[in-house]
Amino acid sequence: MGFSFEATADDVPDGIDLSGQRFVTTGATSGVGEEATRSLAAHGASILMLARDPSNADAAARVRTSVPGADLSLGTVDLDDLDFERTDYDPWIAYGRSKPANALHALALSQRRGGVQFESIPQGAAAQVRAATSPELVDHVGAYLADCGLGVRGGDIDRNGFAPYIADTARAGRLWGGQ
């Protein structure tokens, strides 16, 4: 099924029952992470919400207001220990720490390049929800998605393309512990 730039996190899993499935969402107390959590929970998923401050129960309360009975739990990501001096290295925690860097990069980019069109929060969460729920993507784990569809290696970056180096498995291995 094809999706457009306007697709939202609610459009993507339409008709999919996620009961009995567990998901982890990062940056889950605001923005795209919270929206993805809400959409997945609305379709029956159980969610572990990772955030910098586990005491921020407001996000879980907002999701539960929108999705009564949502199965949610909160976990923490310690941004004050980026070098893992107080905790063991965990690739999932490292991934969670990269999310603020992505957001800051997007903010700086928008300030430097006028006219850049950014998606709304529900639109931004759509690809994340599609990647987590679509049976059509089972054989494409880790693939780059653009407008909820598979990206095109070397294609037009302003549309659905991506630079080949982001699909380099050797680089990915080095990122995850020098493998």
N, C-alpha and C positions, 0 to 999 in steps of 0.2 A: 504494500500500500504506500502510495506517495504522499508526502506532506509538503506544505509550502512554508515560506518564511513566517506566515501568520499562525501556524499551528501552535497550540498551547499544550501544557502538561495534561490537561483534561482531554484533549482530542486524541492523544496518542494511545492510551490504554483502553479506549472506549470498547466495551464488550469483553475485556479480559478480566478474569477472576484471579486475583492474586492471593486468595485465602491459603494459609499454610506456608506462604513464602516469606522469608526474612530478608530485609534489605538494610544496608548501612548508608546513611546520607551524611555528607560532610557539610560544614557551614550551615547546619540545620536550624539555627535559631533566627535566621533572617533570609530574605532574598530568595535566590534560586534554590538553595538547599531546603528552606522551609516549604517552598512551593512544591518541590519534588516530593517531600515528605507527605504533604497534604494529599497530593494526587495519588501516590502509591497507597496511602492509608485508605483513601476513599474507595479503592478497588480491593480492599481486604488484606493488604500486606501488613506484616509486623515490621516495625522500624526501630533500628538503633540510631538515634540522632546524635551525631558527634559535633561538639562545639568547644570553643575555647573555655567557656564558663558553664559548667554543668548546673550551676545554681540558677541559670536563666530558664526557668520553667515556663516563662511567658509564651515561648514559641510552642511548646507542647500544649499549653492551654488553648492557644489560638487554633492549633490543628484540631484539637478535641472539640472546640466550639463548632468548627466547620464539619468535622467528621466525628459525631458522637460515638463513643466506644472504641476509638482508634487505639490500637495496641502499640504504644510508644514507650521507649526507654531512652534515657539520656546518658551519654558518655562524654569524656573530656579529651581534648587535644591541648597539650601544654606548649604554647608558643614561646614561653620564657626559657625553654630548654631545647633550643633548635639544634644544638650540637650533641644532644643525647648524653649530657654529662650526668644527669640525675636519673635517667631512665634508659632501658635497653632500646636499641634501634628496632623499630617495627615499621616495615614498609607502608602499612595502611595509615599509621599515624603520620609518617612523612608525607604521604599523599595529602592527608588532611591539612597539613601545614602549608602545602603549596597553594591552596585555594585563595587565601588572602593575597598572595603574590599575583595571581591571575586577575583578581578584582582591581588591584592597584595598577597593574599594567593596562587594563582596559580604561581606567580613569585617565591615566597619563596619555594614552593614545588618543582619547577623545579630545583632550585639551590641545594636542599637537596637530591633529588632522581634523579640521572642521568638516562637517558633512558626513561623518561616519555614522551609519545607521545602526543603532543597537536595538536588540530585541527587548520587549517588556519582560518582566520577571516570569510570567506564565509561559511566554514564548521561549525564554532562555532555559527553563526547566524541561521543555518538551523533549529535547534530544537526550537529556539525562534519563528521563522516564522511558523513552523509547529504547535506549540501550539496555535498560534494566528489565524490560518486559517483553520485547518483541521476539516471538518465535522465529521470525524471518532473519534475525541477526545472530542466531545461535552459532552459526559457522563463521561469524565475523567478530569474535571477541577481540576487543582492543582496537577495533577499526575507528577511523576518524569519521564522525557524522557531521553533515551540514544540512540544515533544514530537515532534520530527522531522517535523512537518507545517507547512504554510503557516500563518503567523499571521493573525489577523483584525484588520484596521485598525479601531481604535476599540472593539475587543472587550474582554472582561473580562481585565484584565492579570494577574489571579491564575490564569487558565486558559491561553488561547492568544492573547490580544489584545495589541495594541501601540498606543502613542500615534502619531497620524498624523505628527507632526513627524519621526519617525525614518525616514520614507519620503519626505521632502522632498528632491527632487533638487537644488534650489537650495542648500540647506544642505550637502548632500553635496559639491557643487562647491566651495563656500567652504572646506570642510575639506581638500580635496585641492589647495589652492593658489590659492584666491581666484577660481576660475573662475565 
